[in-house]
Amino acid sequence: MIGKVHHIAIAVHSISGALPAFADALGLTVTHTEEVDSQGVRVAILPVGATWLELIEPLDEASPVGRFLSRHGEGIHHICFEVDDLEATLAQLKEHGMRLVDDKPRQGVEGARIAFVHPASTHGVLIELHDRCSVAPLTGEGEMPLATGSPHHLPESDGSRGLERGIVQVYTGNGKGKTTAALGLALRAAGQGLRVHIVQFMKGWPYYGELGALQHQPNITLVQFGRAGFVNRQNPDPEDVQRAQEALRHSLDVLHDGQYDVVILDEINVALDFHLVSLEQVLGLFEARPPHVELVLTGRNAHPQVIARADLVTEMVEVKHPYSTGVQGRKGIEY
């Protein structure tokens, strides 16, 4: 039901007045500001690792945040948790007798679907629930999507087409570097002004280095569909199958939309090899690809028919790997 901590909101009289502490002294960076009229607040986002601080300034003293400040002064206003299914979570909370501020979802920052739980039911702490599949985390000025969830907002476009002709690439093999190569392609494409959408199958671990790095790349959207743990190839958890299917449907939506120039389906070959998705479904993605879109599939054990249909196939072959000598994954290199 409840996932990670999405953000912590701090009520302040003035965002500009709070920045000397949070930006100058603590070294955090404001990556997005927005006015949310429905809540009567101005918001500033300051990423911290895989989550962020949210400074909220009232637009009106009579607004809920304005009243909070008049009663309690500046300080933590609420804690936000990410949930997979907001409606189901609200229903479950009702069944447990929890008092809700919102009986149904409403719109939050960047159009996210959110709801609040009354502090009377949570020992004095206002809790916000954020629908994981409604919008991506905010990471830059304007509409800059990233990280987990299912974002649908794109950076401003000048109307020009990025690629006249796209092809299908496959990165496979038992050697290191498949996701790394795809991320390198994404960075190069973004540097040329192309829009990139990365869908990570079977990945939900929040500590991959790319999640933090891509916070500074407004043209790259990354969405994870997976649990944080490993998948049992012989007996996958039903949730693993469900999330892989969600990733596949999301990938189809992105391809049909045609607004991204490069679409990277990270570890989809493994999802097929583990029977979380079918060969027919994967080949359907080939058919859904618009001619101008570059489609990249990564993961070991690529199916022969996937290889046959691709235009470019690179096989990473393990010649030597430090794992064989007992060296474990290193932060910033393997993850």
C-alpha positions as MATLAB code, in Angstrom:
seq = 'MIGKVHHIAIAVHSISGALPAFADALGLTVTHTEEVDSQGVRVAILPVGATWLELIEPLDEASPVGRFLSRHGEGIHHICFEVDDLEATLAQLKEHGMRLVDDKPRQGVEGARIAFVHPASTHGVLIELHDRCSVAPLTGEGEMPLATGSPHHLPESDGSRGLERGIVQVYTGNGKGKTTAALGLALRAAGQGLRVHIVQFMKGWPYYGELGALQHQPNITLVQFGRAGFVNRQNPDPEDVQRAQEALRHSLDVLHDGQYDVVILDEINVALDFHLVSLEQVLGLFEARPPHVELVLTGRNAHPQVIARADLVTEMVEVKHPYSTGVQGRKGIEY';
ca = [
       0.000    0.000    0.000;
       2.504    2.632    1.179;
       5.717    3.004   -0.793;
       8.630    5.303   -0.235;
       8.596    8.769    1.326;
       7.802   10.978   -1.652;
       8.600   14.323   -0.049;
       8.551   16.305    3.198;
       6.792   19.671    3.089;
       7.923   22.613    5.179;
       5.604   25.584    5.613;
       7.382   28.949    5.376;
       6.217   32.541    5.327;
       8.448   33.236    2.339;
      10.302   30.843    0.042;
      12.863   33.498   -0.804;
      13.382   34.090    2.889;
      13.954   30.367    3.493;
      16.486   29.825    0.709;
      19.499   31.173    2.622;
      19.094   28.237    5.006;
      18.102   25.460    2.615;
      19.942   26.476   -0.552;
      22.922   28.552    0.582;
      23.766   26.874    3.892;
      22.617   23.301    3.225;
      23.621   23.372   -0.433;
      20.292   22.184   -1.856;
      19.130   23.334   -5.280;
      15.692   24.611   -6.217;
      14.748   22.716   -9.374;
      11.106   23.666   -9.753;
       8.665   26.304   -8.553;
       4.934   26.380   -9.077;
       1.736   27.934   -7.793;
      -0.970   25.413   -6.904;
      -4.150   27.467   -6.882;
      -6.293   24.586   -5.644;
      -4.247   24.509   -2.421;
      -3.473   28.220   -2.227;
       0.299   27.749   -2.111;
       3.488   28.539   -3.947;
       5.842   25.541   -3.979;
       9.605   25.151   -4.379;
      11.145   21.699   -4.923;
      14.626   20.884   -3.568;
      15.713   17.295   -4.407;
      17.507   15.316   -1.705;
      18.648   11.934   -3.000;
      15.642    9.942   -4.198;
      13.151   12.263   -2.470;
      12.835   16.019   -1.969;
      11.981   18.851    0.351;
       8.969   20.931   -0.591;
       8.901   24.516    0.663;
       5.329   25.774    0.684;
       4.407   29.442    0.958;
       0.760   30.521    1.316;
      -0.724   32.671   -1.426;
      -3.281   33.938    1.076;
      -3.300   34.114    4.857;
      -6.758   32.514    4.812;
      -5.484   29.443    2.945;
      -4.915   26.177    4.874;
      -1.149   26.740    4.931;
      -1.676   30.371    5.922;
      -3.812   29.259    8.858;
      -1.245   26.617    9.778;
       1.477   29.277    9.948;
      -0.661   31.572   12.074;
      -1.275   28.771   14.587;
       2.022   26.888   14.596;
       4.600   29.050   12.888;
       7.080   27.747   10.323;
       7.971   24.067   10.352;
       7.121   20.658    8.937;
       3.644   20.794    7.449;
       3.181   17.251    6.152;
       4.888   14.055    5.055;
       3.995   12.578    1.681;
       4.049    8.853    0.904;
       3.932    7.290   -2.539;
       1.197    4.704   -3.173;
       0.549    2.414   -6.134;
      -3.238    2.731   -6.139;
      -4.592    5.868   -4.512;
      -8.280    4.927   -4.618;
      -7.602    1.494   -3.135;
      -5.441    3.028   -0.406;
      -8.164    5.527    0.534;
     -10.726    2.722    0.659;
      -8.487    0.652    2.911;
      -7.896    3.585    5.244;
     -11.651    4.147    5.490;
     -12.128    0.494    6.419;
      -9.675    1.009    9.277;
     -11.628    4.017   10.524;
      -9.070    6.609    9.481;
     -10.317   10.155    9.105;
      -9.618   11.518    5.626;
      -9.323   15.107    4.484;
      -9.994   13.930    0.921;
     -12.453   11.122    0.181;
     -11.266   11.055   -3.422;
      -8.090   12.197   -5.231;
      -7.487   15.816   -6.090;
      -4.860   17.600   -8.139;
      -1.499   18.522   -6.650;
       1.821   19.806   -7.965;
       2.262   19.246  -11.727;
      -1.146   17.588  -11.953;
      -0.322   14.722   -9.605;
      -3.238   12.848   -8.052;
      -3.057   13.256   -4.279;
      -5.135   12.997   -1.125;
      -4.609   13.911    2.534;
      -5.189   11.939    5.717;
      -6.343   14.015    8.683;
      -3.726   14.429   11.443;
      -6.327   13.427   14.034;
      -5.895    9.842   12.793;
      -2.102    9.901   12.516;
      -1.050   11.249   15.925;
      -0.878   14.865   14.864;
       0.958   14.436   11.545;
      -0.738   15.497    8.310;
      -0.135   12.749    5.733;
      -0.289   13.240    1.983;
      -0.700   10.281   -0.373;
       0.756   10.602   -3.880;
      -0.386    8.315   -6.697;
       2.807    6.771   -8.109;
       1.333    6.364  -11.587;
      -0.047    9.868  -11.984;
       3.030   11.998  -12.659;
       6.796   11.984  -12.352;
       8.867   13.810   -9.746;
       9.690   17.394  -10.606;
      13.321   18.067  -11.288;
      13.744   21.308  -13.165;
      12.223   24.623  -14.085;
       8.931   24.276  -15.872;
       7.622   20.837  -16.730;
      10.584   18.517  -16.350;
       9.637   14.906  -15.726;
      11.862   12.211  -14.238;
      12.248    9.186  -12.029;
       9.461    6.983  -10.786;
       5.761    6.935  -11.837;
       4.085    7.458  -15.191;
       4.743   11.038  -16.333;
       2.890   12.581  -19.233;
       4.259   16.146  -19.252;
       6.965   17.127  -21.702;
       9.384   20.050  -21.929;
       8.317   22.859  -24.217;
       8.783   21.993  -27.888;
       9.510   24.257  -30.809;
       7.446   21.963  -33.004;
      10.394   20.523  -34.934;
      10.930   16.787  -35.396;
      14.060   15.447  -33.746;
      14.746   12.361  -35.908;
      13.653   11.859  -39.496;
      14.214    8.113  -39.253;
      14.587    5.891  -36.229;
      15.768    2.298  -35.965;
      15.553   -0.543  -33.418;
      18.634   -1.260  -31.322;
      19.245   -4.228  -29.011;
      21.938   -4.368  -26.307;
      22.282   -7.906  -24.993;
      24.857  -10.445  -23.815;
      26.242  -11.651  -20.499;
      28.760   -8.826  -20.112;
      28.460   -5.586  -18.173;
      27.347   -2.433  -19.951;
      23.912   -2.883  -21.503;
      22.018   -0.369  -19.363;
      25.164    1.762  -19.218;
      25.263    1.959  -23.020;
      21.596    2.849  -23.187;
      22.060    5.621  -20.630;
      24.987    6.951  -22.636;
      22.799    7.060  -25.727;
      20.097    8.857  -23.728;
      22.586   11.478  -22.558;
      23.885   12.052  -26.082;
      20.376   12.335  -27.488;
      19.287   14.769  -24.776;
      22.362   16.894  -25.467;
      21.162   17.258  -29.060;
      17.730   18.359  -27.917;
      15.992   15.007  -28.435;
      13.361   13.806  -25.998;
      14.136   10.496  -24.340;
      11.825    8.187  -22.397;
      13.349    5.328  -20.392;
      11.151    2.532  -19.065;
      12.911    0.250  -16.589;
      11.411   -3.237  -16.397;
      12.005   -5.299  -13.236;
      13.713   -2.401  -11.460;
      12.349   -0.599   -8.422;
      15.476   -0.067   -6.343;
      15.695    3.690   -5.610;
      19.484    3.965   -5.302;
      20.675    3.601   -8.893;
      22.992    6.484   -9.722;
      21.125    7.343  -12.894;
      18.048    8.334  -10.887;
      19.974   11.182   -9.293;
      21.955   12.128  -12.393;
      18.888   12.428  -14.594;
      17.373   14.970  -12.220;
      19.498   17.481  -14.120;
      18.440   16.331  -17.614;
      15.129   17.976  -18.530;
      14.842   16.077  -21.837;
      15.026   12.639  -20.208;
      12.146   10.896  -18.455;
      12.834    7.704  -16.490;
      10.090    5.498  -15.090;
      10.597    2.361  -12.989;
       8.198   -0.572  -12.972;
       9.413   -3.206  -10.580;
      10.038   -4.183   -6.999;
      13.261   -3.381   -5.209;
      14.225   -7.059   -4.839;
      15.249   -9.782   -7.261;
      12.803  -11.710   -9.433;
      12.641  -15.501   -9.161;
      12.953  -16.776  -12.734;
      11.384  -20.158  -11.965;
       8.597  -18.793   -9.771;
       8.082  -15.049  -10.250;
       5.899  -13.219   -7.778;
       2.502  -12.230   -9.268;
       3.437   -8.622   -8.517;
       6.479   -8.972  -10.774;
       4.229  -10.077  -13.618;
       1.766   -7.275  -12.906;
       4.435   -4.590  -12.900;
       6.041   -5.909  -16.075;
       2.658   -5.779  -17.772;
       2.178   -2.227  -16.509;
       5.571   -1.334  -17.964;
       4.592   -2.857  -21.283;
       1.299   -0.960  -21.431;
       3.107    2.250  -20.511;
       5.669    1.611  -23.255;
       2.883    1.152  -25.790;
       1.276    4.409  -24.705;
       4.584    6.252  -25.086;
       5.178    4.807  -28.552;
       1.635    5.496  -29.728;
       1.932    9.059  -28.458;
       4.981    9.588  -30.666;
       6.216   12.652  -28.776;
       9.527   11.129  -27.693;
      12.424   10.713  -30.120;
      14.182    7.894  -28.260;
      12.405    5.208  -26.217;
      14.589    2.878  -24.133;
      13.064   -0.300  -22.692;
      15.613   -1.284  -20.086;
      15.747   -5.010  -19.157;
      12.772   -5.884  -21.353;
      14.777   -8.781  -22.789;
      15.051  -10.224  -19.281;
      11.343   -9.658  -18.650;
      10.654  -11.721  -21.787;
      13.171  -14.388  -20.794;
      11.487  -14.644  -17.359;
       8.044  -14.923  -19.044;
       6.761  -11.747  -17.387;
       5.792  -10.530  -20.849;
       5.204  -12.526  -24.023;
       7.132  -12.544  -27.292;
       3.966  -11.425  -29.069;
       3.708   -8.417  -26.773;
       7.338   -7.424  -27.295;
       7.094   -7.752  -31.076;
       3.952   -5.631  -30.852;
       6.147   -2.795  -29.622;
       8.087   -3.001  -32.890;
       4.838   -2.541  -34.774;
       3.777    0.373  -32.556;
       7.033    2.289  -33.103;
       6.515    5.398  -35.258;
       9.087    5.720  -38.058;
      10.832    8.692  -36.430;
      11.345    6.993  -33.038;
      14.568    5.226  -32.017;
      13.656    2.129  -29.991;
      16.266    0.516  -27.726;
      15.812   -2.820  -25.921;
      18.326   -3.924  -23.291;
      18.923   -7.052  -21.260;
      20.669  -10.386  -21.586;
      19.215  -13.400  -23.394;
      17.506  -11.427  -26.139;
      15.037  -13.635  -27.982;
      16.172  -14.750  -31.481;
      13.113  -13.147  -33.066;
      13.879   -9.859  -31.300;
      17.422  -10.005  -32.659;
      16.124  -10.843  -36.138;
      13.744   -7.882  -36.166;
      16.245   -5.332  -34.841;
      18.349   -3.070  -37.072;
      21.358   -2.943  -34.728;
      22.383   -5.598  -32.206;
      25.319   -5.290  -29.831;
      26.343   -8.218  -27.655;
      28.292   -7.450  -24.496;
      30.583  -10.436  -23.858;
      32.106  -10.994  -20.442;
      35.845  -11.508  -20.842;
      36.772  -10.637  -17.265;
      34.713   -9.332  -14.373;
      35.825   -8.427  -10.824;
      32.823  -10.313   -9.407;
      34.776  -13.509  -10.020;
      37.410  -12.335   -7.522;
      34.852  -11.396   -4.876;
      34.563   -7.676   -5.659;
      30.996   -6.550   -4.977;
      29.041   -3.892   -6.843;
      30.541   -0.432   -6.354;
      28.492    2.687   -5.816;
      28.756    4.950   -8.834;
      30.155    2.203  -11.100;
      27.810   -0.792  -10.983;
      24.878    1.192   -9.589;
];
